[in-house]
């Protein structure tokens, strides 16, 4: 917060509290009421504790009286809430200002980055119960290695061995799983395992994946604004090909950029990675078909499947069960037949 703004706010708190309590400004500033006001102005009460806890991965706010959080992969109700709608509104305005986002009836849904969190807001009346906020903690600066994931029982010894073989033999790998299944965590671990001599160009919507070496680079998407054009993952893929990449990494494929990704892989760039929301290798292939059709509606299904079979080697499936994130299987796309893709589960 700007120091002048903070000073003026403290003066205002003194004035308000001293007038209300009939105390001197000095006494009023240290009263319980003033302390609460200061917390609401200068901290994220009642969320300060949750934001500071490293084991809390998500904070969910369903209106001013309903807060829950995720820790160790499970949701828990929070015992504290905002004292009033007005207090909650003050918190919202401060978050929006610090994140430099515009949220109003014209823009009721906004995704943003704030401190070490990725946030999303939904305004009423599209949210009948009030304003909804979700904060998801971005990954730490030191990503887990594959060996650390083995120690955490996120993968087995055989899975670790085969995954390393695929990384070093430069298989194109699609990492799939549901929300919060650990796709970004595994992807970051794979990048740490890859050769330090390879130049990765990483493309993301949100800055989560750590650049694995000094020769690599990252590009981020940008939403359109009144004065600036939009750059989506498809745009970034086209730019990345001019940046001499050895390997490409797409943080999450969710639209027509799937076509651009597979076209880029068909020109080389072996050993690339991408993530996708899907719960099985079959579902992943179906979703990939649909996303490519979004980017190339005139292509036949036969052409799309042929391109997938030529460019994708492995599908790695992750699952989250009872709060534990685990590698569920590594699947090799062996061939494309008249009945569809043939898959071999390696482990």
Legacy VTK file of the C-alpha trace (Angstrom):
# vtk DataFile Version 3.0
C-alpha trace
ASCII
DATASET POLYDATA
POINTS 347 float
0.000 0.000 0.000
1.185 3.550 -0.761
2.743 5.037 2.414
0.849 8.326 2.090
-2.415 6.433 1.660
-1.650 4.311 4.700
-0.800 7.352 6.788
-3.984 9.141 5.783
-5.999 5.972 6.477
-4.467 5.716 9.952
-5.392 9.343 10.593
-8.946 8.596 9.470
-9.130 5.589 11.804
-7.958 7.775 14.686
-10.574 10.404 13.903
-13.393 7.866 13.564
-12.504 5.948 16.686
-11.800 8.940 18.901
-15.061 10.604 17.899
-17.029 7.407 18.521
-15.429 6.546 21.867
-14.742 9.978 23.259
-11.044 9.173 23.623
-7.882 10.992 22.690
-6.499 10.156 19.261
-3.537 8.371 20.822
-5.737 6.171 23.032
-8.270 5.560 20.312
-5.631 4.363 17.875
-4.813 1.442 20.219
-8.403 0.522 21.074
-9.832 -2.902 20.026
-12.138 -1.211 17.518
-9.243 0.625 15.884
-7.140 -2.541 15.801
-9.935 -4.343 13.959
-10.291 -1.481 11.477
-6.549 -1.489 10.841
-6.632 -5.237 10.178
-9.440 -4.800 7.677
-7.651 -1.920 5.933
-4.100 -3.266 5.913
-4.450 -7.060 6.076
-6.602 -9.766 4.524
-8.590 -10.524 7.682
-10.072 -13.068 8.174
-7.861 -14.676 5.497
-4.413 -13.638 6.731
-3.775 -16.974 8.464
-4.819 -18.983 5.399
-2.695 -16.940 2.999
0.341 -17.396 5.253
-0.004 -21.159 5.661
2.156 -22.943 3.100
0.007 -26.105 3.298
-3.091 -24.220 2.115
-3.315 -24.609 -1.651
-6.711 -22.997 -2.312
-8.956 -20.471 -0.561
-12.616 -20.308 -1.585
-14.920 -17.437 -0.581
-18.648 -17.854 -1.182
-19.830 -14.471 0.043
-18.718 -12.694 3.184
-19.916 -15.374 5.645
-18.741 -18.551 3.942
-15.024 -19.363 3.584
-13.320 -22.723 3.067
-9.836 -23.830 2.101
-7.924 -26.820 0.723
-5.051 -28.359 2.664
-3.477 -31.786 2.027
-5.868 -32.168 -0.903
-9.071 -31.865 1.185
-11.558 -29.024 1.713
-12.101 -27.637 5.213
-14.506 -24.940 6.496
-12.803 -21.844 7.870
-13.921 -20.791 11.324
-13.608 -17.064 10.622
-15.578 -14.869 8.243
-15.904 -11.191 7.383
-17.795 -9.226 10.059
-20.047 -7.465 7.551
-20.780 -7.084 3.818
-19.115 -3.680 3.990
-15.917 -5.216 5.358
-15.978 -7.806 2.561
-16.494 -5.057 -0.052
-13.449 -3.169 1.280
-11.393 -6.344 0.974
-12.601 -6.896 -2.607
-11.792 -3.357 -3.704
-8.286 -3.578 -2.267
-7.622 -6.932 -3.999
-8.910 -5.570 -7.327
-6.735 -2.459 -7.021
-3.610 -4.431 -6.118
-4.228 -6.936 -8.922
-4.953 -4.012 -11.301
-8.154 -5.540 -12.663
-11.517 -4.077 -13.606
-14.504 -5.947 -12.193
-18.011 -4.614 -12.810
-21.348 -5.622 -14.358
-19.761 -5.416 -17.805
-16.878 -7.651 -16.657
-18.436 -9.926 -13.993
-15.950 -12.802 -14.426
-12.234 -12.018 -14.190
-9.154 -14.207 -13.711
-6.087 -12.524 -12.240
-2.784 -12.983 -10.425
-2.373 -11.551 -6.922
0.790 -12.054 -4.866
1.538 -15.816 -5.010
-2.012 -16.728 -5.957
-4.039 -17.191 -9.104
-7.476 -15.709 -8.530
-10.930 -15.778 -10.075
-13.925 -13.601 -9.219
-17.616 -13.925 -10.089
-19.947 -11.015 -9.323
-23.616 -11.010 -8.416
-26.260 -11.104 -9.818
-24.661 -13.804 -12.018
-23.687 -15.307 -8.664
-27.005 -15.112 -6.719
-25.383 -15.788 -3.334
-23.000 -12.846 -3.643
-19.495 -12.284 -4.932
-17.444 -15.480 -5.250
-13.646 -15.519 -5.020
-11.229 -18.397 -5.523
-7.506 -18.174 -4.808
-5.151 -20.950 -5.901
-1.575 -20.873 -4.662
0.958 -20.823 -7.465
3.737 -23.383 -7.325
6.824 -22.737 -5.236
10.001 -21.390 -6.789
11.672 -24.770 -6.208
9.585 -27.427 -7.992
9.585 -31.017 -6.826
11.956 -33.356 -8.621
10.721 -36.731 -9.853
12.733 -38.395 -7.067
10.937 -36.266 -4.473
7.598 -37.301 -5.993
8.697 -40.933 -5.595
9.375 -40.291 -1.894
5.919 -38.684 -1.612
4.342 -41.847 -3.117
3.074 -39.836 -6.090
4.651 -42.375 -8.451
6.235 -45.815 -8.296
9.803 -46.916 -9.017
8.760 -48.423 -12.375
6.845 -45.270 -13.332
9.865 -43.133 -12.441
12.192 -45.301 -14.549
9.906 -45.321 -17.599
9.145 -41.603 -17.314
12.868 -40.798 -17.250
13.415 -42.986 -20.309
10.684 -41.127 -22.173
12.072 -37.730 -21.220
15.622 -38.556 -22.304
14.530 -40.289 -25.523
12.466 -37.148 -26.301
8.965 -38.548 -26.393
6.187 -36.005 -26.933
4.173 -36.317 -23.733
0.605 -35.226 -22.975
-0.004 -34.965 -19.202
-3.700 -35.321 -18.332
-5.831 -35.324 -15.207
-8.596 -33.511 -13.402
-8.402 -30.155 -11.641
-5.836 -30.240 -8.840
-4.483 -33.672 -9.848
-0.887 -32.411 -10.024
-0.398 -31.902 -13.774
1.718 -28.761 -13.396
3.743 -30.320 -10.568
4.621 -33.397 -12.643
5.337 -31.287 -15.720
7.751 -29.115 -13.733
9.483 -32.234 -12.422
9.873 -33.560 -15.966
11.497 -30.305 -17.093
14.009 -30.547 -14.237
14.906 -34.052 -15.425
15.434 -33.047 -19.077
18.802 -32.074 -20.497
20.118 -28.703 -19.338
21.376 -28.163 -22.894
17.866 -28.086 -24.379
16.118 -24.777 -25.013
12.519 -24.955 -23.805
9.974 -22.327 -24.821
7.152 -22.449 -22.273
3.711 -21.027 -23.074
1.204 -20.368 -20.284
-1.880 -18.403 -19.310
-0.612 -18.052 -15.732
3.031 -17.894 -14.685
3.379 -21.270 -12.895
6.034 -23.437 -14.555
9.608 -22.622 -13.602
12.038 -22.114 -16.476
14.392 -25.129 -16.164
17.639 -23.503 -17.375
19.124 -20.189 -18.461
18.813 -21.021 -22.177
15.041 -21.446 -22.006
12.299 -18.823 -22.199
8.625 -18.279 -21.411
5.720 -16.400 -23.017
2.431 -15.533 -21.294
-0.963 -14.862 -22.843
-2.680 -11.487 -22.491
-6.349 -10.598 -22.417
-7.561 -7.776 -24.640
-8.014 -4.302 -23.171
-9.327 -1.044 -24.642
-5.786 -0.103 -25.672
-4.059 -3.481 -26.153
-4.792 -6.500 -28.386
-5.272 -10.059 -27.138
-2.541 -12.709 -27.407
-3.752 -16.278 -26.842
-1.830 -19.575 -26.792
-2.274 -19.986 -30.550
-0.590 -16.615 -31.100
2.233 -17.545 -28.735
2.794 -20.883 -30.475
3.306 -19.108 -33.779
5.780 -16.699 -32.174
7.615 -19.483 -30.322
8.591 -21.184 -33.580
10.688 -18.104 -34.398
12.549 -18.409 -31.083
14.669 -21.492 -31.936
13.014 -23.930 -29.483
14.349 -27.445 -28.972
11.229 -28.390 -27.042
7.839 -26.723 -26.613
5.765 -26.698 -23.413
2.102 -25.650 -23.351
0.782 -25.173 -19.814
-2.791 -26.164 -20.627
-4.439 -26.931 -23.961
-8.076 -25.862 -23.832
-9.007 -24.446 -27.266
-8.151 -24.184 -30.925
-4.456 -23.805 -30.084
-4.387 -27.638 -30.040
-4.201 -27.488 -33.832
-1.272 -25.043 -33.699
0.533 -27.218 -31.144
0.304 -30.411 -33.191
1.257 -28.580 -36.380
4.340 -27.265 -34.563
5.215 -30.760 -33.316
4.893 -32.131 -36.844
7.815 -29.904 -37.887
10.142 -31.336 -35.224
10.599 -30.207 -31.586
10.704 -33.750 -30.206
10.472 -34.062 -26.444
7.710 -31.490 -26.035
5.045 -31.424 -23.325
1.469 -30.227 -22.879
-1.275 -30.666 -20.278
-4.971 -31.303 -20.797
-8.025 -31.809 -18.587
-9.105 -35.453 -18.963
-9.542 -38.465 -16.682
-8.305 -41.233 -19.040
-6.162 -41.611 -22.188
-9.287 -42.315 -24.267
-10.989 -39.171 -22.996
-7.788 -37.198 -23.627
-7.671 -38.304 -27.269
-11.353 -37.466 -27.759
-10.902 -34.023 -26.217
-7.820 -33.430 -28.334
-9.830 -34.270 -31.472
-12.556 -31.806 -30.464
-10.082 -29.017 -29.642
-8.274 -29.440 -32.968
-11.637 -29.208 -34.741
-12.209 -25.865 -32.983
-9.029 -24.552 -34.597
-9.520 -26.321 -37.943
-13.257 -26.975 -38.512
-12.659 -27.839 -42.190
-10.300 -30.729 -41.383
-11.653 -34.274 -41.572
-11.599 -36.490 -38.480
-9.312 -38.876 -40.353
-6.752 -36.096 -40.929
-6.953 -34.986 -37.297
-6.395 -38.472 -35.925
-3.522 -39.041 -38.339
-1.853 -35.861 -37.088
-2.310 -36.940 -33.449
-0.800 -40.370 -34.154
2.211 -38.775 -35.889
2.969 -36.200 -33.196
1.893 -37.568 -29.779
3.826 -40.462 -28.232
2.731 -40.872 -24.618
-0.242 -39.928 -22.458
0.510 -39.700 -18.726
-2.611 -39.868 -16.537
-2.776 -38.370 -13.043
-5.485 -38.872 -10.437
-6.341 -37.391 -7.069
-7.768 -39.820 -4.521
-8.426 -38.970 -0.856
-6.287 -35.879 -1.212
-3.300 -37.831 -2.617
-2.073 -36.948 -6.111
-0.749 -39.982 -7.957
0.443 -41.021 -11.395
-2.194 -43.495 -12.557
-0.571 -44.743 -15.762
1.748 -44.087 -18.698
0.178 -44.991 -22.043
1.904 -45.322 -25.409
-0.035 -44.527 -28.609
1.058 -47.531 -30.639
-0.950 -47.049 -33.842
-4.046 -45.657 -35.511
-6.420 -48.318 -36.839
-9.858 -48.226 -38.458
-11.409 -48.747 -35.006
-9.417 -45.887 -33.497
-6.188 -45.469 -31.523
-4.455 -48.507 -30.068
-2.904 -47.833 -26.683
-0.372 -49.794 -24.658
-0.132 -49.188 -20.923
3.571 -49.142 -20.106
3.044 -49.059 -16.347
LINES 1 348
347 0 1 2 3 4 5 6 7 8 9 10 11 12 13 14 15 16 17 18 19 20 21 22 23 24 25 26 27 28 29 30 31 32 33 34 35 36 37 38 39 40 41 42 43 44 45 46 47 48 49 50 51 52 53 54 55 56 57 58 59 60 61 62 63 64 65 66 67 68 69 70 71 72 73 74 75 76 77 78 79 80 81 82 83 84 85 86 87 88 89 90 91 92 93 94 95 96 97 98 99 100 101 102 103 104 105 106 107 108 109 110 111 112 113 114 115 116 117 118 119 120 121 122 123 124 125 126 127 128 129 130 131 132 133 134 135 136 137 138 139 140 141 142 143 144 145 146 147 148 149 150 151 152 153 154 155 156 157 158 159 160 161 162 163 164 165 166 167 168 169 170 171 172 173 174 175 176 177 178 179 180 181 182 183 184 185 186 187 188 189 190 191 192 193 194 195 196 197 198 199 200 201 202 203 204 205 206 207 208 209 210 211 212 213 214 215 216 217 218 219 220 221 222 223 224 225 226 227 228 229 230 231 232 233 234 235 236 237 238 239 240 241 242 243 244 245 246 247 248 249 250 251 252 253 254 255 256 257 258 259 260 261 262 263 264 265 266 267 268 269 270 271 272 273 274 275 276 277 278 279 280 281 282 283 284 285 286 287 288 289 290 291 292 293 294 295 296 297 298 299 300 301 302 303 304 305 306 307 308 309 310 311 312 313 314 315 316 317 318 319 320 321 322 323 324 325 326 327 328 329 330 331 332 333 334 335 336 337 338 339 340 341 342 343 344 345 346
